[in-house]
């Protein structure tokens, strides 16, 4: 009886928490409607650049796809700077100076990001080299392994066929 009451109370608490999260997510999405610039060309430039910039909150979305408050603010900053006549490079330089290279989906090749760029190739080369070394070593081990005599082969065959117990000698 107590277990059923406990289960019901836990389930009702979990459902209440889910309702609160669902409502807060819905309100957040409704509050963060993306403002559209009056100039469609300006908005196209903003969205083009926004797809190249990483959301610092979500980290797996661009600021064009994210509804996080910081992403909305970043889109608005980009929009304001384009409206002020700044070039795309100047806007990107401003955002990199403020947030670092992490804001870029395609970071520049430099000393700090060298491992990021060269890491996959190094892993591929290293993995291929290790596999080749291991296969060669395995082939040498197989060649060096002792071979079975005819009697040992006959015993193994009889054991596999089930005609011989492990304690018996092979029947000839």
C-alpha positions as CSV (number, residue, x, y, z in Angstrom):
1,X,0.0,0.0,0.0
2,X,2.8,2.4,0.9
3,X,4.7,1.6,-2.2
4,X,1.7,2.5,-4.4
5,X,1.3,5.8,-2.6
6,X,5.0,6.5,-3.0
7,X,4.9,5.6,-6.7
8,X,1.9,7.8,-7.4
9,X,3.5,10.8,-5.5
10,X,6.8,10.4,-7.5
11,X,4.9,10.1,-10.8
12,X,2.8,13.2,-10.0
13,X,6.0,15.2,-9.0
14,X,7.7,14.1,-12.2
15,X,4.7,15.1,-14.4
16,X,4.5,18.5,-12.7
17,X,8.2,19.1,-13.4
18,X,7.7,18.1,-17.0
19,X,4.8,20.5,-17.3
20,X,6.9,23.3,-15.9
21,X,9.7,22.6,-18.3
22,X,7.4,22.4,-21.3
23,X,5.7,25.7,-20.4
24,X,9.0,27.5,-19.8
25,X,10.4,26.2,-23.1
26,X,7.2,27.3,-25.0
27,X,7.3,30.8,-23.4
28,X,11.0,31.2,-24.1
29,X,10.5,30.3,-27.8
30,X,7.5,32.7,-28.0
31,X,9.5,35.5,-26.4
32,X,12.5,35.2,-28.6
33,X,10.9,35.7,-32.0
34,X,13.5,36.6,-34.5
35,X,13.2,40.3,-35.5
36,X,13.2,40.9,-39.2
37,X,15.0,43.8,-40.6
38,X,13.1,46.2,-42.8
39,X,15.7,45.6,-45.5
40,X,15.5,42.0,-46.9
41,X,19.1,42.3,-48.3
42,X,20.3,43.2,-44.8
43,X,18.4,40.3,-43.3
44,X,19.9,37.9,-45.9
45,X,23.4,39.1,-45.0
46,X,22.7,38.8,-41.3
47,X,21.4,35.2,-41.7
48,X,24.3,34.2,-44.0
49,X,26.8,35.3,-41.4
50,X,24.7,33.9,-38.5
51,X,25.0,30.4,-40.0
52,X,28.8,30.8,-39.8
53,X,28.8,31.7,-36.1
54,X,28.5,29.2,-33.3
55,X,26.0,29.7,-30.5
56,X,28.0,30.0,-27.3
57,X,25.2,28.5,-25.2
58,X,24.1,25.6,-27.4
59,X,27.6,25.0,-29.0
60,X,26.2,22.6,-31.6
61,X,24.0,25.1,-33.3
62,X,24.7,28.3,-35.2
63,X,23.3,31.6,-33.9
64,X,20.8,31.5,-36.8
65,X,19.3,28.2,-35.5
66,X,19.4,28.8,-31.8
67,X,16.7,30.6,-29.7
68,X,19.0,31.1,-26.7
69,X,18.9,34.7,-25.5
70,X,22.7,35.1,-26.2
71,X,22.1,33.9,-29.8
72,X,19.3,36.4,-30.2
73,X,21.6,39.1,-28.9
74,X,24.4,38.1,-31.2
75,X,22.1,38.2,-34.2
76,X,20.9,41.7,-33.2
77,X,24.5,42.8,-32.8
78,X,25.3,41.5,-36.3
79,X,22.2,43.2,-37.6
80,X,23.1,46.5,-36.0
81,X,26.7,46.5,-37.2
82,X,25.6,45.7,-40.8
83,X,23.1,48.5,-40.6
84,X,25.9,50.8,-39.5
85,X,27.8,49.9,-42.7
86,X,30.4,47.6,-41.3
87,X,31.7,44.8,-43.5
88,X,31.4,41.1,-42.8
89,X,35.1,40.9,-41.9
90,X,34.8,43.8,-39.5
91,X,31.8,42.1,-37.8
92,X,33.6,38.8,-37.5
93,X,36.7,40.5,-36.1
94,X,34.6,42.3,-33.5
95,X,32.9,39.0,-32.4
96,X,36.2,37.1,-32.3
97,X,37.8,39.9,-30.3
98,X,34.9,39.7,-27.8
99,X,34.2,35.9,-27.7
100,X,37.3,34.3,-29.1
101,X,37.8,31.9,-32.0
102,X,35.2,29.5,-30.5
103,X,32.4,31.7,-31.9
104,X,33.5,30.7,-35.4
105,X,32.4,27.3,-36.9
106,X,35.5,27.3,-39.1
107,X,38.3,28.5,-36.9
108,X,41.5,29.9,-38.5
109,X,44.6,27.8,-38.9
110,X,47.1,28.9,-36.3
111,X,49.2,27.5,-33.5
112,X,46.3,27.2,-31.0
113,X,44.1,25.4,-33.5
114,X,46.8,23.3,-35.2
115,X,45.8,20.1,-33.4
116,X,42.1,20.7,-34.3
117,X,43.0,20.9,-38.0
118,X,45.7,18.2,-38.1
119,X,44.4,15.9,-35.4
120,X,42.1,13.8,-37.6
121,X,44.8,13.2,-40.2
122,X,47.3,12.3,-37.5
123,X,44.9,9.8,-36.0
124,X,44.2,8.2,-39.3
125,X,47.9,7.9,-40.2
126,X,48.7,6.6,-36.7
127,X,45.8,4.1,-36.7
128,X,46.8,2.8,-40.2
129,X,50.4,2.4,-39.1
130,X,49.5,0.6,-35.9
131,X,47.1,-1.7,-37.9
132,X,49.8,-2.6,-40.4
133,X,52.4,-3.2,-37.6
134,X,49.9,-5.4,-35.8
135,X,49.0,-7.4,-38.9
136,X,52.6,-8.1,-39.7
137,X,53.3,-9.1,-36.2
138,X,50.3,-11.4,-36.2
139,X,51.5,-13.1,-39.5
140,X,54.9,-13.7,-37.9
141,X,53.3,-15.2,-34.8
142,X,51.2,-17.5,-36.9
143,X,54.2,-18.7,-38.9
144,X,56.2,-19.4,-35.7
145,X,53.3,-21.3,-34.0
146,X,53.9,-25.1,-33.8
147,X,51.9,-27.1,-36.3
148,X,49.8,-30.1,-35.2
149,X,50.9,-33.7,-35.9
150,X,48.6,-36.2,-37.6
151,X,47.6,-37.8,-34.3
152,X,46.8,-34.4,-32.8
153,X,44.7,-33.5,-35.8
154,X,42.8,-36.8,-35.6
155,X,42.2,-36.2,-31.8
156,X,41.0,-32.6,-32.4
157,X,38.7,-33.8,-35.2
158,X,37.2,-36.5,-33.0
159,X,36.7,-34.0,-30.2
160,X,34.9,-31.6,-32.5
161,X,32.7,-34.3,-34.0
162,X,31.8,-35.5,-30.5
163,X,33.0,-39.1,-31.0
164,X,35.7,-38.8,-28.3
165,X,35.7,-37.6,-24.7
166,X,38.5,-35.4,-23.7
167,X,39.9,-38.1,-21.4
168,X,39.9,-40.9,-24.0
169,X,42.5,-41.7,-26.6
170,X,41.6,-41.5,-30.3
171,X,40.2,-44.6,-32.0
172,X,42.2,-45.7,-35.0
